[in-house]
């Protein structure tokens, strides 16, 4: 474990233990990574979208500060939770804009190995969220793999560490989830 990763883990655990000063020390260490995640989300957003990467990070930060009862495991766990929070913010914003309407044309969302290939997020993000909620009723772990890999940008190894499963299980879950979601989204 490198020095910064160890420091982030130490600060997360101190914050979890009630040390508010640890949060102040933590944020400069994780802010750039959170911005990178937010930029990846926002880079394919529809032009004219009012939510910017900085605003997404700030909103995620405000929600993270209010998170209680989480026993932070490590840096990867923190970014996994951050990815879930950003997903919720974007889906909520898409719903609020009224961008999702029932019926209409079939929407295709490609789930590639990174979010850099993420297509426009407007209503597709809402469709993907609904498909993930449907998948969660059958297999919640596969949804976690998608959240960590697709939304969080975590590697197979990092995802395996967060979920405490083998890298091979992550690969199998990822492959199945992608195929299942593609089928759901093509309806």
C-alpha positions as CSV (number, residue, x, y, z in Angstrom):
1,X,0.0,0.0,0.0
2,X,1.5,3.3,-1.0
3,X,1.9,6.2,1.5
4,X,-1.0,8.3,0.2
5,X,-3.4,5.3,0.1
6,X,-2.4,4.4,3.7
7,X,-2.9,8.1,4.8
8,X,-6.3,8.2,3.2
9,X,-7.3,5.0,4.9
10,X,-6.1,6.3,8.3
11,X,-8.0,9.6,7.8
12,X,-11.2,7.8,6.8
13,X,-11.1,5.6,9.9
14,X,-10.4,8.6,12.1
15,X,-13.3,10.5,10.5
16,X,-15.5,7.4,11.0
17,X,-14.4,7.5,14.6
18,X,-15.8,11.0,15.0
19,X,-12.6,13.1,14.3
20,X,-14.0,16.0,12.2
21,X,-10.4,17.4,11.7
22,X,-9.6,14.2,9.8
23,X,-12.2,15.1,7.2
24,X,-10.5,18.5,6.7
25,X,-7.2,16.7,6.1
26,X,-8.8,14.0,3.9
27,X,-10.5,16.3,1.4
28,X,-7.3,17.7,-0.2
29,X,-6.1,14.2,-0.7
30,X,-9.2,12.9,-2.4
31,X,-10.5,16.0,-4.1
32,X,-8.6,15.6,-7.4
33,X,-9.7,12.0,-7.8
34,X,-13.3,13.1,-7.1
35,X,-13.0,15.8,-9.8
36,X,-11.6,13.3,-12.2
37,X,-14.6,11.0,-11.6
38,X,-17.0,13.9,-12.0
39,X,-15.3,15.1,-15.2
40,X,-15.7,11.6,-16.6
41,X,-19.4,11.7,-15.8
42,X,-19.9,15.1,-17.2
43,X,-17.8,14.9,-20.3
44,X,-20.5,13.3,-22.3
45,X,-23.4,15.2,-20.8
46,X,-25.8,16.9,-23.1
47,X,-24.6,20.4,-24.1
48,X,-26.2,23.1,-22.0
49,X,-26.4,21.0,-18.9
50,X,-26.3,23.2,-15.9
51,X,-24.6,20.8,-13.6
52,X,-20.8,21.1,-13.9
53,X,-18.1,18.7,-12.6
54,X,-17.2,21.1,-9.8
55,X,-20.8,21.4,-8.7
56,X,-21.1,17.6,-8.8
57,X,-18.0,17.2,-6.6
58,X,-19.4,19.8,-4.2
59,X,-22.8,18.2,-4.0
60,X,-21.2,14.8,-3.5
61,X,-19.0,16.3,-0.7
62,X,-22.0,17.7,1.0
63,X,-23.7,14.4,1.0
64,X,-20.5,12.6,2.1
65,X,-20.1,14.9,5.1
66,X,-23.6,13.8,6.2
67,X,-22.9,10.1,5.8
68,X,-23.1,8.3,9.1
69,X,-22.7,4.7,10.1
70,X,-20.2,3.8,7.4
71,X,-17.2,1.9,8.6
72,X,-14.7,3.1,5.9
73,X,-12.6,0.2,4.9
74,X,-10.0,2.0,2.7
75,X,-9.5,4.4,-0.1
76,X,-11.3,2.2,-2.7
77,X,-14.3,1.9,-0.4
78,X,-14.5,5.6,-0.1
79,X,-14.4,6.1,-3.9
80,X,-17.0,3.3,-4.3
81,X,-19.4,5.2,-2.0
82,X,-18.5,8.5,-3.8
83,X,-19.4,6.9,-7.1
84,X,-22.8,5.8,-5.8
85,X,-23.5,9.3,-4.5
86,X,-22.5,10.9,-7.8
87,X,-24.8,8.4,-9.6
88,X,-27.7,9.3,-7.4
89,X,-27.1,13.1,-7.9
90,X,-27.0,12.7,-11.7
91,X,-30.0,10.5,-11.8
92,X,-31.9,12.9,-9.5
93,X,-30.9,15.8,-11.7
94,X,-31.9,14.0,-14.9
95,X,-35.3,13.2,-13.4
96,X,-35.8,16.7,-12.2
97,X,-35.1,18.1,-15.7
98,X,-37.9,15.9,-16.9
99,X,-35.6,14.4,-19.5
100,X,-37.0,10.9,-19.2
101,X,-40.3,10.1,-20.7
102,X,-42.0,6.7,-21.1
103,X,-42.2,5.3,-24.6
104,X,-40.4,6.8,-27.5
105,X,-37.3,5.5,-29.1
106,X,-35.2,2.6,-27.8
107,X,-32.1,3.8,-26.1
108,X,-28.8,2.0,-26.2
109,X,-26.1,2.4,-23.6
110,X,-22.7,0.9,-24.2
111,X,-21.0,-0.4,-21.0
112,X,-17.4,-0.3,-21.9
113,X,-14.4,-1.0,-19.6
114,X,-14.2,2.7,-18.6
115,X,-16.6,5.5,-18.2
116,X,-14.6,7.5,-20.8
117,X,-16.7,5.8,-23.4
118,X,-20.0,6.8,-21.6
119,X,-22.6,8.1,-24.1
120,X,-24.7,11.1,-23.4
121,X,-26.1,10.8,-19.9
122,X,-29.4,12.7,-20.1
123,X,-32.3,10.2,-20.2
124,X,-30.0,7.2,-20.7
125,X,-28.7,7.6,-17.2
126,X,-32.2,7.3,-15.8
127,X,-32.8,4.2,-18.0
128,X,-29.5,2.7,-16.8
129,X,-30.5,3.4,-13.2
130,X,-33.8,1.7,-13.6
131,X,-32.2,-1.3,-15.3
132,X,-29.7,-1.5,-12.4
133,X,-32.5,-1.4,-9.8
134,X,-34.1,-4.2,-11.7
135,X,-30.9,-6.2,-11.7
136,X,-30.5,-5.6,-8.0
137,X,-33.7,-7.5,-7.3
138,X,-31.9,-10.6,-8.7
139,X,-28.3,-10.0,-7.9
140,X,-27.1,-7.0,-5.8
141,X,-23.5,-7.9,-6.1
142,X,-23.5,-7.6,-9.9
143,X,-24.9,-4.1,-9.4
144,X,-22.1,-3.2,-7.0
145,X,-19.6,-4.4,-9.6
146,X,-21.2,-2.1,-12.2
147,X,-21.3,0.8,-9.8
148,X,-17.6,0.4,-8.9
149,X,-16.3,-0.3,-12.4
150,X,-18.6,1.9,-14.6
151,X,-19.5,4.7,-12.3
152,X,-16.5,4.7,-10.0
153,X,-13.9,3.8,-12.6
154,X,-12.3,1.2,-10.3
155,X,-10.1,-1.5,-11.7
156,X,-11.0,-5.2,-11.5
157,X,-8.5,-5.5,-8.6
158,X,-9.8,-2.5,-6.7
159,X,-13.4,-3.7,-7.2
160,X,-12.4,-7.2,-5.9
161,X,-10.8,-5.6,-2.8
162,X,-13.9,-3.5,-2.0
163,X,-16.3,-6.4,-2.4
164,X,-13.9,-8.9,-0.9
165,X,-14.2,-11.3,-3.8
166,X,-11.7,-12.7,-6.3
167,X,-10.8,-10.8,-9.5
168,X,-12.2,-13.6,-11.5
169,X,-15.6,-13.2,-9.8
170,X,-15.5,-9.5,-10.6
171,X,-14.8,-10.3,-14.3
172,X,-17.6,-12.9,-14.4
173,X,-20.1,-10.5,-12.7
174,X,-19.0,-7.6,-14.9
175,X,-19.5,-9.7,-18.1
176,X,-22.9,-11.0,-17.0
177,X,-24.1,-7.6,-15.8
178,X,-23.1,-5.9,-19.0
179,X,-25.0,-8.5,-21.1
180,X,-28.0,-8.4,-18.9
181,X,-28.1,-4.6,-18.9
182,X,-27.7,-4.4,-22.7
183,X,-30.7,-6.7,-23.0
184,X,-32.8,-4.6,-20.6
185,X,-31.8,-1.4,-22.2
186,X,-32.6,-2.6,-25.7
187,X,-36.3,-3.2,-24.8
